[in-house]
Amino acid sequence: MDHTRYSRQILFAPIGEAGQQKLLNSGVAIVGMGALGTVLANHMVRAGVGFVRIIDRDFVEASNLQRQMLYDENDAREGIPKAVAAAEKLGQINSGVVVEPHVTDLTWQNAEKLLSDADLVLDGTDNFQVRFLINDVCVKHEIPWVYGGGVSAHGMTVTVRPGTTPCLRCLFESAPAPGTTQTCDTAGVIGPLIHIIASFQAVEAMKILVGDHESLRPSMLNVSIWDHYLTEVNVSSARRADCPCCGQRQFEYLEPRSGIEPTSLCGRDTVQISPAEDMKLDLDLLEKRLSALGTIERNKFLLRFQTGEQRLVIFPDGRVLVQGTNDPTLARTLYAKYIGM
């Protein structure tokens, strides 16, 4: 153990030397490396959590830089996948931590493989479908996880400990209908909110990892930072025997799905198309085939293809972000036309 690096943390009595050793021996998975995820990863790596797996499907854009703390202008200019850019920065922060990046979408196919061996899962995502998937894996494998979300100047977080607290589906039975909630792209978001919510998540994570369960809050925390307003809602009695996940143990978000799956991304005028089966695209071959049909931008991680008003961002695993539309039918059509599936 590097006592000098972690000296101030070891001096904090609830952690101490024994707690620091537990952190070093722990493994955490962070889903989403956007605003929340970058703060979470920064805290986990600086705190000395020994293994950090980071999972994100997206690449860095200029609009991310206002709040996503691990990225810089070069990452946005080069279109570097967030997991790759974050892993590089985190390695410079603490070389003693193993950071494992995955440039992929979390789906029913890979969720258990990516999450089930973690001691803790942290939510840095931006949609409830993925959160319910995290919830299914964590309840099934009895892994604690910490939910967080924020938009505009409002955010919330709650800690889920399977068998002890309500799970996410006890609290939110179903995902909000599309178009009924604000997103960062419709209502904006200010950076300090993200740091506050993710920091609360990180503290709860550290309590779990060092074994200080007595200090965990059985509540949902709600923060409105512009109004300087914070409330806690006690959820200790919210566990439901009829909850489809933790009550009836029906893990429907882990059930196989067929065909390509379109998903609108957080109000971004973008639809993601994900293949139902594992695949590997030859981006070199695809670049040659598409170069006569539109404008191509390319790096070693992805290919961007502009066709009319839409741009296809194509990843080697077969995922495509169709930018410039929220229409799943159009996105499917463009996917079939240019990817051929």
C-alpha positions as CSV (number, residue, x, y, z in Angstrom):
1,M,0.0,0.0,0.0
2,D,1.2,3.5,-0.9
3,H,0.7,5.2,2.5
4,T,1.9,8.6,1.2
5,R,-0.7,8.7,-1.7
6,Y,-3.6,7.7,0.5
7,S,-2.4,9.3,3.8
8,R,-5.2,11.8,4.1
9,Q,-7.9,9.2,3.3
10,I,-6.3,6.8,5.9
11,L,-6.5,9.5,8.5
12,F,-10.2,9.6,8.1
13,A,-11.4,7.3,10.9
14,P,-14.3,5.5,9.1
15,I,-11.8,4.4,6.4
16,G,-8.4,4.0,8.2
17,E,-5.7,1.6,7.0
18,A,-8.0,-1.4,7.1
19,G,-10.6,0.4,4.9
20,Q,-8.0,1.5,2.5
21,Q,-6.8,-2.0,2.0
22,K,-10.4,-3.1,1.3
23,L,-10.6,-0.3,-1.4
24,L,-7.4,-1.6,-2.9
25,N,-8.9,-5.1,-3.0
26,S,-12.2,-4.0,-4.5
27,G,-13.5,-4.0,-8.1
28,V,-16.1,-1.5,-9.4
29,A,-18.0,-1.4,-12.7
30,I,-19.1,2.1,-13.9
31,V,-21.8,2.1,-16.6
32,G,-21.7,5.2,-18.7
33,M,-18.7,7.6,-19.0
34,G,-20.5,10.8,-19.6
35,A,-20.9,13.5,-16.9
36,L,-21.7,11.3,-13.9
37,G,-19.4,8.5,-15.0
38,T,-16.3,10.7,-15.4
39,V,-16.7,12.1,-11.9
40,L,-17.4,8.6,-10.5
41,A,-14.4,7.1,-12.2
42,N,-12.2,10.0,-11.1
43,H,-13.2,9.5,-7.4
44,M,-12.9,5.7,-7.5
45,V,-9.4,5.8,-9.1
46,R,-8.1,8.6,-6.8
47,A,-9.5,6.7,-3.8
48,G,-7.5,3.6,-4.8
49,V,-10.2,1.2,-5.7
50,G,-8.0,-1.5,-7.2
51,F,-10.0,-2.4,-10.3
52,V,-12.3,-0.1,-12.2
53,R,-14.2,-1.3,-15.3
54,I,-15.6,1.5,-17.4
55,I,-18.3,0.9,-20.0
56,D,-19.6,3.4,-22.6
57,R,-20.9,3.2,-26.1
58,D,-20.3,6.8,-27.2
59,F,-17.5,9.1,-28.3
60,V,-16.4,12.5,-27.2
61,E,-18.0,15.6,-28.7
62,A,-17.4,19.3,-28.0
63,S,-20.7,19.6,-26.2
64,N,-19.5,17.1,-23.6
65,L,-16.6,19.3,-22.4
66,Q,-18.7,21.7,-20.3
67,R,-19.3,19.0,-17.7
68,Q,-17.5,15.7,-18.5
69,M,-14.4,16.3,-16.6
70,L,-11.9,13.7,-18.0
71,Y,-12.1,14.9,-21.6
72,D,-10.3,17.7,-23.5
73,E,-10.6,19.4,-26.9
74,N,-8.3,16.9,-28.6
75,D,-10.5,14.0,-27.5
76,A,-13.5,15.8,-29.1
77,R,-11.6,16.8,-32.2
78,E,-10.4,13.2,-32.8
79,G,-13.8,11.7,-31.8
80,I,-12.2,9.3,-29.3
81,P,-14.5,6.8,-27.7
82,K,-15.2,8.0,-24.1
83,A,-14.1,4.7,-22.5
84,V,-10.7,4.9,-24.3
85,A,-10.1,8.6,-23.5
86,A,-11.2,8.2,-19.9
87,A,-8.9,5.1,-19.4
88,E,-5.9,7.1,-20.7
89,K,-6.6,10.0,-18.3
90,L,-7.3,7.7,-15.3
91,G,-4.1,5.8,-16.0
92,Q,-2.2,9.1,-15.6
93,I,-4.0,9.9,-12.4
94,N,-3.2,6.5,-10.6
95,S,-1.1,3.9,-12.3
96,G,-1.6,1.6,-9.4
97,V,-5.3,1.0,-10.4
98,V,-6.3,-1.3,-13.1
99,V,-8.7,0.5,-15.5
100,E,-10.5,-1.8,-18.0
101,P,-12.3,0.1,-20.8
102,H,-15.1,-1.3,-22.8
103,V,-16.4,0.6,-25.9
104,T,-19.8,-1.1,-26.0
105,D,-23.4,-0.7,-25.2
106,L,-24.6,-2.5,-22.1
107,T,-27.2,-5.0,-23.4
108,W,-29.0,-8.2,-22.3
109,Q,-26.2,-10.1,-24.1
110,N,-23.2,-8.7,-22.2
111,A,-24.6,-7.2,-19.0
112,E,-23.9,-10.2,-16.8
113,K,-20.5,-10.7,-18.2
114,L,-19.5,-7.1,-17.6
115,L,-21.2,-6.6,-14.2
116,S,-21.6,-9.9,-12.3
117,D,-18.0,-10.1,-11.0
118,A,-18.0,-6.5,-9.6
119,D,-18.2,-5.8,-5.9
120,L,-20.2,-2.7,-6.7
121,V,-21.9,-1.1,-9.8
122,L,-22.2,2.7,-10.3
123,D,-24.8,4.2,-12.6
124,G,-23.5,6.9,-14.9
125,T,-26.1,6.3,-17.6
126,D,-28.8,8.6,-19.0
127,N,-31.8,6.3,-19.5
128,F,-34.0,4.0,-17.5
129,Q,-33.9,1.0,-19.8
130,V,-30.2,0.6,-19.0
131,R,-30.8,1.3,-15.3
132,F,-33.4,-1.5,-15.2
133,L,-30.9,-3.8,-16.9
134,I,-28.3,-2.9,-14.2
135,N,-31.0,-3.5,-11.6
136,D,-31.8,-6.9,-12.9
137,V,-28.1,-8.0,-13.0
138,C,-27.4,-6.6,-9.5
139,V,-30.5,-8.1,-7.9
140,K,-29.9,-11.5,-9.6
141,H,-26.2,-11.6,-8.4
142,E,-26.8,-9.7,-5.1
143,I,-24.4,-6.8,-6.0
144,P,-25.0,-3.4,-4.5
145,W,-25.3,-0.5,-6.9
146,V,-25.9,3.3,-6.7
147,Y,-28.3,5.0,-9.0
148,G,-27.8,8.6,-10.0
149,G,-29.4,11.1,-12.4
150,G,-29.4,14.8,-13.1
151,V,-30.8,17.3,-15.6
152,S,-31.0,21.1,-15.5
153,A,-30.2,21.9,-11.9
154,H,-32.0,18.9,-10.4
155,G,-30.7,15.5,-9.5
156,M,-31.3,12.4,-7.3
157,T,-29.5,9.4,-6.1
158,V,-30.4,6.2,-4.2
159,T,-28.4,3.2,-3.1
160,V,-29.7,-0.3,-3.9
161,R,-28.6,-3.2,-1.7
162,P,-30.3,-6.4,-2.9
163,G,-32.1,-8.2,0.0
164,T,-31.8,-5.1,2.2
165,T,-33.3,-2.1,0.4
166,P,-35.9,-1.6,-2.3
167,C,-34.6,-2.2,-5.8
168,L,-35.1,0.3,-8.5
169,R,-38.3,-1.3,-9.8
170,C,-39.8,-1.1,-6.3
171,L,-39.3,2.7,-6.6
172,F,-40.0,3.1,-10.4
173,E,-42.1,0.3,-11.7
174,S,-41.6,1.3,-15.4
175,A,-39.5,3.7,-17.4
176,P,-41.0,7.1,-18.1
177,A,-42.7,7.3,-21.5
178,P,-40.5,8.8,-24.3
179,G,-40.9,12.6,-24.5
180,T,-42.5,12.9,-21.0
181,T,-39.3,13.9,-19.1
182,Q,-36.6,16.5,-19.5
183,T,-33.2,15.6,-20.9
184,C,-29.9,17.4,-20.9
185,D,-30.5,18.2,-24.6
186,T,-34.0,19.7,-24.0
187,A,-33.5,21.4,-20.6
188,G,-29.7,21.7,-20.4
189,V,-27.6,20.8,-17.3
190,I,-25.1,22.7,-15.3
191,G,-21.8,21.1,-14.4
192,P,-21.8,21.6,-10.6
193,L,-25.0,19.5,-10.3
194,I,-23.3,16.5,-11.9
195,H,-20.3,16.8,-9.5
196,I,-22.6,17.0,-6.5
197,I,-24.8,14.0,-7.5
198,A,-21.8,11.8,-8.5
199,S,-19.9,12.8,-5.3
200,F,-22.9,11.6,-3.2
201,Q,-22.8,8.4,-5.2
202,A,-19.1,8.0,-4.7
203,V,-19.4,8.4,-0.9
204,E,-22.0,5.8,-0.7
205,A,-19.8,3.5,-2.8
206,M,-16.9,4.0,-0.5
207,K,-19.1,3.2,2.6
208,I,-20.1,-0.1,0.9
209,L,-16.6,-1.0,-0.1
210,V,-15.1,-0.4,3.3
211,G,-18.0,-2.2,5.0
212,D,-19.5,0.8,6.9
213,H,-23.1,-0.2,6.3
214,E,-24.3,1.6,9.4
215,S,-23.5,4.9,7.7
216,L,-25.5,4.2,4.6
217,R,-28.6,6.3,4.1
218,P,-31.9,4.4,3.5
219,S,-33.2,7.3,1.4
220,M,-33.6,8.8,-2.0
221,L,-31.7,12.1,-2.0
222,N,-33.1,15.0,-4.2
223,V,-31.0,18.0,-4.9
224,S,-32.0,21.3,-6.6
225,I,-28.7,23.3,-6.5
226,W,-29.9,26.5,-8.2
227,D,-32.5,26.9,-5.5
228,H,-30.1,25.6,-2.8
229,Y,-32.6,22.9,-1.9
230,L,-32.0,19.3,-0.7
231,T,-34.5,16.7,0.6
232,E,-34.3,13.1,1.6
233,V,-37.2,10.6,1.2
234,N,-36.9,7.6,3.4
235,V,-37.4,4.5,1.2
236,S,-36.6,1.8,3.8
237,S,-40.2,0.6,3.8
238,A,-40.7,0.7,0.0
239,R,-39.7,-2.9,-0.8
240,R,-42.6,-4.6,-2.6
241,A,-43.3,-8.3,-2.5
242,D,-45.0,-8.0,-5.9
243,C,-41.9,-6.2,-7.4
244,P,-41.2,-8.1,-10.7
245,C,-37.5,-8.0,-10.1
246,C,-36.6,-8.4,-6.4
247,G,-40.0,-9.8,-5.3
248,Q,-40.8,-12.2,-8.0
249,R,-37.2,-12.5,-9.4
250,Q,-38.3,-12.1,-13.0
251,F,-35.4,-10.5,-14.8
252,E,-37.1,-9.4,-17.9
253,Y,-34.4,-6.9,-19.0
254,L,-32.0,-9.9,-19.2
255,E,-34.3,-11.8,-21.6
256,P,-33.1,-12.3,-25.1
257,R,-34.3,-10.0,-27.8
258,S,-34.1,-10.6,-31.6
259,G,-33.5,-8.3,-34.5
260,I,-31.7,-5.0,-34.5
261,E,-32.8,-2.7,-31.7
262,P,-33.3,1.0,-32.2
263,T,-32.9,3.3,-29.2
264,S,-33.4,7.1,-29.1
265,L,-30.6,8.7,-27.1
266,C,-31.5,11.2,-24.4
267,G,-33.1,13.8,-26.7
268,R,-30.0,14.0,-28.9
269,D,-31.7,13.8,-32.3
270,T,-29.9,10.4,-32.5
271,V,-31.0,6.8,-32.8
272,Q,-28.7,4.0,-31.9
273,I,-29.0,0.7,-33.8
274,S,-27.6,-2.3,-32.0
275,P,-27.3,-5.8,-33.6
276,A,-28.9,-8.6,-31.7
277,E,-26.0,-10.9,-32.3
278,D,-22.3,-10.4,-31.7
279,M,-20.5,-9.2,-34.9
280,K,-17.3,-7.6,-36.0
281,L,-17.3,-5.1,-38.9
282,D,-14.3,-4.5,-41.1
283,L,-14.1,-0.7,-41.0
284,D,-11.4,-0.7,-43.7
285,L,-13.6,-2.5,-46.1
286,L,-16.6,-0.4,-45.1
287,E,-14.7,2.8,-45.7
288,K,-13.8,1.8,-49.2
289,R,-17.4,0.8,-49.9
290,L,-18.9,4.0,-48.6
291,S,-16.3,6.6,-49.7
292,A,-18.1,7.1,-53.1
293,L,-21.5,7.6,-51.4
294,G,-20.8,10.4,-49.0
295,T,-18.2,12.1,-46.7
296,I,-16.1,9.8,-44.6
297,E,-14.2,10.6,-41.3
298,R,-12.2,7.8,-39.7
299,N,-10.0,7.0,-36.8
300,K,-9.0,3.6,-35.4
301,F,-12.1,3.3,-33.2
302,L,-15.0,4.3,-35.5
303,L,-16.1,5.5,-38.9
304,R,-18.3,8.6,-39.5
305,F,-20.3,8.7,-42.7
306,Q,-22.3,11.7,-43.8
307,T,-25.2,11.0,-46.2
308,G,-27.6,13.9,-46.8
309,E,-28.9,15.3,-43.5
310,Q,-27.9,12.2,-41.5
311,R,-24.6,11.0,-40.2
312,L,-23.8,7.4,-39.3
313,V,-21.3,6.8,-36.6
314,I,-20.2,3.1,-37.1
315,F,-18.4,1.1,-34.5
316,P,-16.6,-2.2,-35.1
317,D,-19.1,-4.2,-32.9
318,G,-21.8,-3.3,-35.4
319,R,-23.5,-0.5,-33.4
320,V,-24.4,2.6,-35.4
321,L,-25.5,6.0,-34.1
322,V,-27.7,7.6,-36.7
323,Q,-27.5,11.3,-36.0
324,G,-29.9,13.8,-37.4
325,T,-33.1,11.9,-36.7
326,N,-35.3,10.6,-33.9
327,D,-37.2,8.3,-36.3
328,P,-36.4,4.6,-35.6
329,T,-37.8,3.6,-38.9
330,L,-35.5,5.9,-40.9
331,A,-32.6,4.8,-38.7
332,R,-33.4,1.1,-39.5
333,T,-33.6,2.0,-43.2
334,L,-30.2,3.7,-43.3
335,Y,-28.7,0.9,-41.3
336,A,-30.0,-1.7,-43.7
337,K,-29.0,0.4,-46.8
338,Y,-25.4,1.1,-45.8
339,I,-24.5,-1.7,-43.3
340,G,-26.5,-4.3,-45.2
341,M,-28.3,-6.1,-42.3
